[in-house]
């Protein structure tokens, strides 16, 4: 993901930090993998976390990462991953799941998928390199 995403270009990738995030999500039950049932090859993965709202008495879930192998994009891999996140989030007591598109990779296509799955535009995030 880091190698092909414009958002990560020119920035140092920390493997240890990535491993720590994955291990945390595995422990929490919020790491999701979609594999080819015949070959076992990983087609995609997703990580999520729970967050308490800062001014409301509610918990929501958010994606940390969603990645689909290039040759599996356009298949049902992402849909299966997102549906698994929704089931997990609901079971964990979240009242909503917030999905973001922050890598700069296939932004319109990814946002379109989320919209088709019932997600609505609610925020705009802008960034400035300091």
N, C-alpha and C positions, 0 to 999 in steps of 0.2 A: 504494500500500500504506500509506504513512504517513498519508494523509488519512483512511482508514477504520478503521485499527487503534487500538483503545482504548489500547494500550501506548504509542503515540506522542502521545496527546492532551496538549496543554499543553507539549510539548517542542519545542525548536528543531530543525528538519530541516536538515542540512548537505548541500546538493547536491554540493558539491565532494568531500566525503568519500564520498558514495554513488557518485559517478562513479569515484573512485579504487578503491573496492572492486570495482566491476563490471569496470573495466579490468584489475585484478589477476586476477580470475577468468577473464576472456577469455584473458589471456596464459597462464594455467595450464591452460586447456582445461576449466575447471570452471564455465563459464557455459552455461546451457541455455535454449533458447527453443523454445516450441511455437507454430507458426504454422498458420493455416488454409491448407490446400493450394491453395484456389481464389483467395482474396483476398489472402493473404499477411499478413493481420491477426495481430498477436501475441495469442495466447490465454492465454499464461502464460509465466513465467520462473522459473528457479531458479539459485542460486549455492551453491557448496560449497567446502570447503577441506580440506586434510589437516593432521592434528595428530599429533605424536608423543606417545604416552602418557607421562606424567610419571614413572612408576615401572616401566613394563614396556617391553620391547624390541619394541614394535609400533606401527604407524601406523593411525590410524582416520580416517575422513572424517566431516565434519559439515556439515549444511546451514547456510548463512548466511541464506538467504531462499528462500522458495517463494511465488510469487504467481500466482493464477489470476484472470483477469478475472471480475467478478461474473456475467455472463451465460454463462460457461463452467463455472462451479462445478457439480459433479454430473456433468460429462462425464468423458471419459477423459484430459483434459489433464494433471491432476496425476499420474495414474498414469504417463503417458508421461515426464513430467519426472523423476519419482522413479526410474523404470527406467533412464533415461539417466544419472542420477547414480550408480546402482548399478554400471552398466557401467564408467563412468569410475573410480569408487573402486576397484573390483576391479583394473582395469588399472593403476592407480597404486600398487598394493601394499597398499591398506588391507585390514585384516582385518574391519572392520565399518563400517557407515554409521549415524551417530547423527542422528536426526531430532528436531527440537524444535518446540514450538508456543508461541511466546513473544510473539505480537502481541496476544493477548487477543481475536482475531477468530475466531469459529467454532471454538473450542478443541475441544469435544467431537466435532464433525463431522470435523475434521482428524485428531484422534487416532484416531478410529474408522477412517478410511481407512488410516492407517499400520498399525494393528493388522490390518486385513484384508489388507494387503500383507506380513504376517509380522513386523512390528516388535513388540517386546515392551516393556512398561513396565519401566524399570530405574531411573529416577531421578525425583526430585521436586525442582523448583526453586522456591524462594520468594524474593521480592524485597521490599525495603523502601526506600522513597524516603528519601534522607538530605538 
